[in-house]
């Protein structure tokens, strides 16, 4: 897992000033200081008897936000998606 600077900047640009950000009361400053994207690469091995999901080496991006403004706050997973 690692912070993806490129995806973080893309997501911040996408949400800054958006209707969604306004609905959450996220200011420009909040997004700039309290939102990051973490990319995770991991391996999954399913037995395929109960789940029809893809297995093997997978990648996923997670958008993290701080629960409260400030560097001492915990990070929460706000959304996740498979990278393009």
MODELLER restraints for C-alpha pairs under 7 A, 6 or more apart:
rsr = mdl.restraints
at = mdl.atoms
rsr.add(forms.Gaussian(group=physical.xy_distance, feature=features.Distance(at['CA:1:A'], at['CA:38:A']), mean=6.57, stdev=0.5))
rsr.add(forms.Gaussian(group=physical.xy_distance, feature=features.Distance(at['CA:1:A'], at['CA:39:A']), mean=5.58, stdev=0.5))
rsr.add(forms.Gaussian(group=physical.xy_distance, feature=features.Distance(at['CA:1:A'], at['CA:40:A']), mean=4.31, stdev=0.5))
rsr.add(forms.Gaussian(group=physical.xy_distance, feature=features.Distance(at['CA:1:A'], at['CA:41:A']), mean=6.48, stdev=0.5))
rsr.add(forms.Gaussian(group=physical.xy_distance, feature=features.Distance(at['CA:2:A'], at['CA:38:A']), mean=5.45, stdev=0.5))
rsr.add(forms.Gaussian(group=physical.xy_distance, feature=features.Distance(at['CA:2:A'], at['CA:39:A']), mean=5.55, stdev=0.5))
rsr.add(forms.Gaussian(group=physical.xy_distance, feature=features.Distance(at['CA:2:A'], at['CA:40:A']), mean=6.71, stdev=0.5))
rsr.add(forms.Gaussian(group=physical.xy_distance, feature=features.Distance(at['CA:3:A'], at['CA:37:A']), mean=5.81, stdev=0.5))
rsr.add(forms.Gaussian(group=physical.xy_distance, feature=features.Distance(at['CA:3:A'], at['CA:38:A']), mean=4.28, stdev=0.5))
rsr.add(forms.Gaussian(group=physical.xy_distance, feature=features.Distance(at['CA:3:A'], at['CA:39:A']), mean=6.17, stdev=0.5))
rsr.add(forms.Gaussian(group=physical.xy_distance, feature=features.Distance(at['CA:4:A'], at['CA:37:A']), mean=5.67, stdev=0.5))
rsr.add(forms.Gaussian(group=physical.xy_distance, feature=features.Distance(at['CA:4:A'], at['CA:38:A']), mean=5.57, stdev=0.5))
rsr.add(forms.Gaussian(group=physical.xy_distance, feature=features.Distance(at['CA:4:A'], at['CA:39:A']), mean=6.03, stdev=0.5))
rsr.add(forms.Gaussian(group=physical.xy_distance, feature=features.Distance(at['CA:7:A'], at['CA:37:A']), mean=6.08, stdev=0.5))
rsr.add(forms.Gaussian(group=physical.xy_distance, feature=features.Distance(at['CA:8:A'], at['CA:36:A']), mean=5.09, stdev=0.5))
rsr.add(forms.Gaussian(group=physical.xy_distance, feature=features.Distance(at['CA:8:A'], at['CA:37:A']), mean=4.82, stdev=0.5))
rsr.add(forms.Gaussian(group=physical.xy_distance, feature=features.Distance(at['CA:12:A'], at['CA:31:A']), mean=6.32, stdev=0.5))
rsr.add(forms.Gaussian(group=physical.xy_distance, feature=features.Distance(at['CA:12:A'], at['CA:32:A']), mean=6.78, stdev=0.5))
rsr.add(forms.Gaussian(group=physical.xy_distance, feature=features.Distance(at['CA:15:A'], at['CA:21:A']), mean=5.98, stdev=0.5))
rsr.add(forms.Gaussian(group=physical.xy_distance, feature=features.Distance(at['CA:16:A'], at['CA:28:A']), mean=5.79, stdev=0.5))
rsr.add(forms.Gaussian(group=physical.xy_distance, feature=features.Distance(at['CA:16:A'], at['CA:31:A']), mean=6.67, stdev=0.5))
rsr.add(forms.Gaussian(group=physical.xy_distance, feature=features.Distance(at['CA:17:A'], at['CA:28:A']), mean=6.86, stdev=0.5))
rsr.add(forms.Gaussian(group=physical.xy_distance, feature=features.Distance(at['CA:30:A'], at['CA:69:A']), mean=6.90, stdev=0.5))
rsr.add(forms.Gaussian(group=physical.xy_distance, feature=features.Distance(at['CA:34:A'], at['CA:65:A']), mean=5.41, stdev=0.5))
rsr.add(forms.Gaussian(group=physical.xy_distance, feature=features.Distance(at['CA:34:A'], at['CA:66:A']), mean=5.26, stdev=0.5))
rsr.add(forms.Gaussian(group=physical.xy_distance, feature=features.Distance(at['CA:34:A'], at['CA:69:A']), mean=6.68, stdev=0.5))
rsr.add(forms.Gaussian(group=physical.xy_distance, feature=features.Distance(at['CA:35:A'], at['CA:64:A']), mean=5.65, stdev=0.5))
rsr.add(forms.Gaussian(group=physical.xy_distance, feature=features.Distance(at['CA:35:A'], at['CA:65:A']), mean=4.56, stdev=0.5))
rsr.add(forms.Gaussian(group=physical.xy_distance, feature=features.Distance(at['CA:35:A'], at['CA:66:A']), mean=6.81, stdev=0.5))
rsr.add(forms.Gaussian(group=physical.xy_distance, feature=features.Distance(at['CA:36:A'], at['CA:63:A']), mean=5.89, stdev=0.5))
rsr.add(forms.Gaussian(group=physical.xy_distance, feature=features.Distance(at['CA:36:A'], at['CA:64:A']), mean=5.34, stdev=0.5))
rsr.add(forms.Gaussian(group=physical.xy_distance, feature=features.Distance(at['CA:36:A'], at['CA:65:A']), mean=6.66, stdev=0.5))
rsr.add(forms.Gaussian(group=physical.xy_distance, feature=features.Distance(at['CA:37:A'], at['CA:61:A']), mean=6.44, stdev=0.5))
rsr.add(forms.Gaussian(group=physical.xy_distance, feature=features.Distance(at['CA:37:A'], at['CA:62:A']), mean=5.51, stdev=0.5))
rsr.add(forms.Gaussian(group=physical.xy_distance, feature=features.Distance(at['CA:37:A'], at['CA:63:A']), mean=4.53, stdev=0.5))
rsr.add(forms.Gaussian(group=physical.xy_distance, feature=features.Distance(at['CA:37:A'], at['CA:64:A']), mean=6.03, stdev=0.5))
rsr.add(forms.Gaussian(group=physical.xy_distance, feature=features.Distance(at['CA:38:A'], at['CA:61:A']), mean=5.61, stdev=0.5))
rsr.add(forms.Gaussian(group=physical.xy_distance, feature=features.Distance(at['CA:38:A'], at['CA:62:A']), mean=5.20, stdev=0.5))
rsr.add(forms.Gaussian(group=physical.xy_distance, feature=features.Distance(at['CA:38:A'], at['CA:63:A']), mean=6.53, stdev=0.5))
rsr.add(forms.Gaussian(group=physical.xy_distance, feature=features.Distance(at['CA:39:A'], at['CA:60:A']), mean=5.80, stdev=0.5))
rsr.add(forms.Gaussian(group=physical.xy_distance, feature=features.Distance(at['CA:39:A'], at['CA:61:A']), mean=4.37, stdev=0.5))
rsr.add(forms.Gaussian(group=physical.xy_distance, feature=features.Distance(at['CA:39:A'], at['CA:62:A']), mean=6.37, stdev=0.5))
rsr.add(forms.Gaussian(group=physical.xy_distance, feature=features.Distance(at['CA:40:A'], at['CA:59:A']), mean=5.61, stdev=0.5))
rsr.add(forms.Gaussian(group=physical.xy_distance, feature=features.Distance(at['CA:40:A'], at['CA:60:A']), mean=5.34, stdev=0.5))
rsr.add(forms.Gaussian(group=physical.xy_distance, feature=features.Distance(at['CA:40:A'], at['CA:61:A']), mean=6.20, stdev=0.5))
rsr.add(forms.Gaussian(group=physical.xy_distance, feature=features.Distance(at['CA:41:A'], at['CA:58:A']), mean=5.68, stdev=0.5))
rsr.add(forms.Gaussian(group=physical.xy_distance, feature=features.Distance(at['CA:41:A'], at['CA:59:A']), mean=4.42, stdev=0.5))
rsr.add(forms.Gaussian(group=physical.xy_distance, feature=features.Distance(at['CA:41:A'], at['CA:60:A']), mean=6.58, stdev=0.5))
rsr.add(forms.Gaussian(group=physical.xy_distance, feature=features.Distance(at['CA:42:A'], at['CA:57:A']), mean=5.74, stdev=0.5))
rsr.add(forms.Gaussian(group=physical.xy_distance, feature=features.Distance(at['CA:42:A'], at['CA:58:A']), mean=5.45, stdev=0.5))
rsr.add(forms.Gaussian(group=physical.xy_distance, feature=features.Distance(at['CA:42:A'], at['CA:59:A']), mean=6.49, stdev=0.5))
rsr.add(forms.Gaussian(group=physical.xy_distance, feature=features.Distance(at['CA:43:A'], at['CA:56:A']), mean=5.16, stdev=0.5))
rsr.add(forms.Gaussian(group=physical.xy_distance, feature=features.Distance(at['CA:43:A'], at['CA:57:A']), mean=4.39, stdev=0.5))
rsr.add(forms.Gaussian(group=physical.xy_distance, feature=features.Distance(at['CA:43:A'], at['CA:58:A']), mean=5.95, stdev=0.5))
rsr.add(forms.Gaussian(group=physical.xy_distance, feature=features.Distance(at['CA:44:A'], at['CA:55:A']), mean=5.11, stdev=0.5))
rsr.add(forms.Gaussian(group=physical.xy_distance, feature=features.Distance(at['CA:44:A'], at['CA:56:A']), mean=5.12, stdev=0.5))
rsr.add(forms.Gaussian(group=physical.xy_distance, feature=features.Distance(at['CA:44:A'], at['CA:57:A']), mean=6.59, stdev=0.5))
rsr.add(forms.Gaussian(group=physical.xy_distance, feature=features.Distance(at['CA:45:A'], at['CA:55:A']), mean=5.44, stdev=0.5))
rsr.add(forms.Gaussian(group=physical.xy_distance, feature=features.Distance(at['CA:45:A'], at['CA:56:A']), mean=6.10, stdev=0.5))
rsr.add(forms.Gaussian(group=physical.xy_distance, feature=features.Distance(at['CA:46:A'], at['CA:55:A']), mean=6.27, stdev=0.5))
rsr.add(forms.Gaussian(group=physical.xy_distance, feature=features.Distance(at['CA:59:A'], at['CA:82:A']), mean=6.31, stdev=0.5))
rsr.add(forms.Gaussian(group=physical.xy_distance, feature=features.Distance(at['CA:59:A'], at['CA:83:A']), mean=6.86, stdev=0.5))
rsr.add(forms.Gaussian(group=physical.xy_distance, feature=features.Distance(at['CA:60:A'], at['CA:80:A']), mean=6.94, stdev=0.5))
rsr.add(forms.Gaussian(group=physical.xy_distance, feature=features.Distance(at['CA:60:A'], at['CA:81:A']), mean=5.76, stdev=0.5))
rsr.add(forms.Gaussian(group=physical.xy_distance, feature=features.Distance(at['CA:60:A'], at['CA:82:A']), mean=4.47, stdev=0.5))
rsr.add(forms.Gaussian(group=physical.xy_distance, feature=features.Distance(at['CA:60:A'], at['CA:83:A']), mean=5.95, stdev=0.5))
rsr.add(forms.Gaussian(group=physical.xy_distance, feature=features.Distance(at['CA:61:A'], at['CA:80:A']), mean=5.60, stdev=0.5))
rsr.add(forms.Gaussian(group=physical.xy_distance, feature=features.Distance(at['CA:61:A'], at['CA:81:A']), mean=5.36, stdev=0.5))
rsr.add(forms.Gaussian(group=physical.xy_distance, feature=features.Distance(at['CA:61:A'], at['CA:82:A']), mean=5.93, stdev=0.5))
rsr.add(forms.Gaussian(group=physical.xy_distance, feature=features.Distance(at['CA:61:A'], at['CA:83:A']), mean=6.14, stdev=0.5))
rsr.add(forms.Gaussian(group=physical.xy_distance, feature=features.Distance(at['CA:62:A'], at['CA:77:A']), mean=6.43, stdev=0.5))
rsr.add(forms.Gaussian(group=physical.xy_distance, feature=features.Distance(at['CA:62:A'], at['CA:79:A']), mean=5.79, stdev=0.5))
rsr.add(forms.Gaussian(group=physical.xy_distance, feature=features.Distance(at['CA:62:A'], at['CA:80:A']), mean=4.27, stdev=0.5))
rsr.add(forms.Gaussian(group=physical.xy_distance, feature=features.Distance(at['CA:62:A'], at['CA:81:A']), mean=6.52, stdev=0.5))
rsr.add(forms.Gaussian(group=physical.xy_distance, feature=features.Distance(at['CA:63:A'], at['CA:77:A']), mean=5.98, stdev=0.5))
rsr.add(forms.Gaussian(group=physical.xy_distance, feature=features.Distance(at['CA:63:A'], at['CA:78:A']), mean=5.56, stdev=0.5))
rsr.add(forms.Gaussian(group=physical.xy_distance, feature=features.Distance(at['CA:63:A'], at['CA:79:A']), mean=5.14, stdev=0.5))
rsr.add(forms.Gaussian(group=physical.xy_distance, feature=features.Distance(at['CA:63:A'], at['CA:80:A']), mean=6.04, stdev=0.5))
rsr.add(forms.Gaussian(group=physical.xy_distance, feature=features.Distance(at['CA:64:A'], at['CA:75:A']), mean=5.92, stdev=0.5))
rsr.add(forms.Gaussian(group=physical.xy_distance, feature=features.Distance(at['CA:64:A'], at['CA:76:A']), mean=5.34, stdev=0.5))
rsr.add(forms.Gaussian(group=physical.xy_distance, feature=features.Distance(at['CA:64:A'], at['CA:77:A']), mean=4.63, stdev=0.5))
rsr.add(forms.Gaussian(group=physical.xy_distance, feature=features.Distance(at['CA:64:A'], at['CA:78:A']), mean=5.44, stdev=0.5))
rsr.add(forms.Gaussian(group=physical.xy_distance, feature=features.Distance(at['CA:65:A'], at['CA:75:A']), mean=5.48, stdev=0.5))
rsr.add(forms.Gaussian(group=physical.xy_distance, feature=features.Distance(at['CA:65:A'], at['CA:76:A']), mean=5.41, stdev=0.5))
rsr.add(forms.Gaussian(group=physical.xy_distance, feature=features.Distance(at['CA:65:A'], at['CA:77:A']), mean=6.65, stdev=0.5))
rsr.add(forms.Gaussian(group=physical.xy_distance, feature=features.Distance(at['CA:65:A'], at['CA:78:A']), mean=6.30, stdev=0.5))
rsr.add(forms.Gaussian(group=physical.xy_distance, feature=features.Distance(at['CA:66:A'], at['CA:73:A']), mean=5.92, stdev=0.5))
rsr.add(forms.Gaussian(group=physical.xy_distance, feature=features.Distance(at['CA:66:A'], at['CA:74:A']), mean=5.74, stdev=0.5))
rsr.add(forms.Gaussian(group=physical.xy_distance, feature=features.Distance(at['CA:66:A'], at['CA:75:A']), mean=4.53, stdev=0.5))
rsr.add(forms.Gaussian(group=physical.xy_distance, feature=features.Distance(at['CA:66:A'], at['CA:76:A']), mean=6.05, stdev=0.5))
rsr.add(forms.Gaussian(group=physical.xy_distance, feature=features.Distance(at['CA:67:A'], at['CA:73:A']), mean=6.09, stdev=0.5))
rsr.add(forms.Gaussian(group=physical.xy_distance, feature=features.Distance(at['CA:67:A'], at['CA:74:A']), mean=6.00, stdev=0.5))
rsr.add(forms.Gaussian(group=physical.xy_distance, feature=features.Distance(at['CA:67:A'], at['CA:75:A']), mean=6.29, stdev=0.5))
rsr.add(forms.Gaussian(group=physical.xy_distance, feature=features.Distance(at['CA:67:A'], at['CA:76:A']), mean=6.48, stdev=0.5))
